[in-house]
């Protein structure tokens, strides 16, 4: 599939599935190195809904025991961010005194990351690290370090592999960019 239409917009293939898998392999290796031999059980925090596919692939590659919980934050309407982060679903588990690896689909403005870091600190996480499948470095202006970045991309609107346009396109196995 070279192009897809979602509602009123057409998207063209941007990152094929194979490239996504290679990037996830590489980021998983970095995480495995950092957590090799850990005796605690870190928590993987899936940021719903966009991170579901990335989280599923990432988990299969990790070689240490971990638990999973979720949170749902929203900040997008259509193709643009509102600039406000709302908690649609709170943490689905206790993170007090635990190490948390936040699993995000994409980081652009960084507003969600700032909000997440605060939530985790307020809930008593011993440590929190950020792992994102995609980073838009041109859009990210926050001071928070992103510990694990699978791929950097331009500041374009994309869908597929968990990312959506008004809830459509998440199921696409490749990542597509808006075709202007």
N, C-alpha and C positions, 0 to 999 in steps of 0.2 A: 504494500500500500504506500504510494508516494504522497498522496494527498487525502485529507479527510475534511469533511464539513461538519461542524458542530453549530447548531442554531444558524446564525447569520454569518459565521466566519469560516474561512478555509485555512487549513494548516498544512504545511509540507514537512516531510521527514527531516529531522534535524540530528538526532542521535539514535543510531540503530541499536537494537537490543543487545547485540554482541559487544558493542562498545560500553554499554551500561554495565554488562556483566563483568567485563575486564576492570572497570573502575571500581566496582563493588569488591572484586577479588583483592585489589590493591589496598583499598581502605580497610578491609577486614584484616589483612595481614598486619597493618599498623596497629590496629586495636589488639590483635592477638599478641603482638610483641609487648605492648604496654601492660597487658593483663595476664601474661604468661606466669603460671605458678601462683596466681592469687588464691588466697585461702578463704577470702570472703566471697559472697555471691553478689556481684554487681546487678543492678537493675537496668534493663533496656526500657526506655520510656518512648513509646510510639506516639508521635504527634499525629492524631487523626485529622482527616481521613487520608491525606496525601501520602503519608509515610508507610502505609500498609504494605505496598509491594516492595519497597526498599527494605523495610524491616524484615519481611519474610526472607528475602534473599540474603541479607546481612547475617541474620541469625544462623542460617545453615552453614555459614563459613566460620563461625566463632568456635574456638577450641577450649573454652572455659565455661564453667557452670554460670548460668545467669537466669534471672527471672524477668518477666515482662509485665509492664502495666501500660496504661494509656492515659492520654489527656486530649481534649479537643479544644483548640483555640481557633478563632476565626478573625480574619482581617480583610478579606477580599470580597468585592462585589463586582461581578463581571470580570473585566480584564485589569482592574486596577485596585490597589490597596486603599483601604479607607483611612489608614494611619492609626486606627484604634484597634486594639486587640481585645477580643471578648472571650471569656472562658465559657464554652458551650457545654463542656463536661469536665468536671474536676478530676484530679488524680484518682485512678481506680485501685490504688494500693498505698500502703504506708512506706515512706522512704526515709523515715527518721534514722539518722546515723548510718545511712547506706550510701554507697557510691552509685551514681546514676549516670548513664550514658544516654543523652537525649538523641533520639533518631529522628531527624528532620528530612523532609523531601527537598526543600529549597530554602535558601536564605537570600533575601534581597535587601529590604530596608533594615532588617535586624530587629524590628520592633517586637516580633514574637520571641526572639531569643532573649531580649532584655526582660520581657515579661516572664518567660519560663525560668530564667536564672533566679528572679525574685521569688517566684512561687516555690522553687526548690529550696532556696535559702530559708524562706518562711516556714516550710514544712520540715526543716531540720536535716536536709541531706548532708552527709559528711563531705561529699565532693560531687560536682557535676561537670561533665564533659559534653561537648557538643559535637555530634557527628551529622554531617549533612551530605546528601547525595549531590546536590547542586548548590553552587555559590555564584551570585552575581556580584563580582568584586566592584564593579562601577556603581552599584546601588548601595553596597554595604559600607556604612560610615560609623559603625559603633566600635567601642573599645574592647568589647568582649572577644576573647580569642576563640576561634573555631578550631577545635582540637583535631578533627578529622574531616577532610573535604575530599569527596570522590572526584568531582569535576567542577571546573570553573566555566561559566558560560557568559555570553553578552547579556545585556539588560533587555532581553526580548521576552514577549509573552509566549509561554510554552504550555503544552498539554501532553498527557500520556504518562505511562508508568507511574500512576498514582496521582498525577497532577491533572487539574480539571479546569474547564471553562464552565462556570455555573453548574457544577456537578456532572458534566459530561466529559468523556475522554479519559477518565482514570484507568479504564480497562485496556487501553492501547498498550501494546508491549514495547513499541518504540516511543521516543520523545519527538514531538512535532512542534514547529515554530509557526507563528502567525505568518501567513503568506500574503504579503501586501502586494 
